[in-house]
């Protein structure tokens, strides 16, 4: 029995953590037409 640790699975990339900080289209404020960062959005969903 080898002690290589947990079985290899899908590699966990840093991207998976970063995505949580990226403004999603759903986060666009329909009233102001800006996203979570305050940038104007041409086509706010809502």
C-alpha positions as CSV (number, residue, x, y, z in Angstrom):
1,X,0.0,0.0,0.0
2,X,1.5,3.3,-1.1
3,X,1.2,6.5,0.8
4,X,0.9,8.9,-2.1
5,X,-2.0,10.7,-0.4
6,X,-5.5,11.2,-1.8
7,X,-6.3,9.8,-5.2
8,X,-5.6,12.2,-8.1
9,X,-8.7,14.0,-9.2
10,X,-9.6,17.1,-11.2
11,X,-6.8,19.6,-10.6
12,X,-8.0,22.5,-8.4
13,X,-6.9,25.7,-10.1
14,X,-6.7,29.2,-8.7
15,X,-9.4,30.2,-11.2
16,X,-12.0,28.4,-9.1
17,X,-11.3,30.8,-6.2
18,X,-11.1,33.9,-8.4
19,X,-14.4,33.4,-10.1
20,X,-16.2,34.3,-6.8
21,X,-14.7,37.8,-7.0
22,X,-15.7,38.4,-10.6
23,X,-19.0,40.4,-11.0
24,X,-21.6,38.3,-12.7
25,X,-24.3,39.6,-15.1
26,X,-26.9,38.9,-12.4
27,X,-25.1,41.4,-10.2
28,X,-25.8,44.3,-12.5
29,X,-27.9,46.9,-10.9
30,X,-30.9,47.5,-13.3
31,X,-31.6,50.9,-11.8
32,X,-28.1,52.4,-12.3
33,X,-27.0,50.1,-15.1
34,X,-23.7,49.4,-13.5
35,X,-22.0,46.2,-12.3
36,X,-20.7,45.3,-8.8
37,X,-17.6,47.4,-9.5
38,X,-19.6,50.5,-10.6
39,X,-18.7,50.2,-14.2
40,X,-21.5,51.0,-16.7
41,X,-23.0,48.1,-18.5
42,X,-24.5,48.4,-22.0
43,X,-27.1,45.7,-21.6
44,X,-28.1,45.2,-18.0
45,X,-30.0,42.0,-17.5
46,X,-33.3,42.7,-15.8
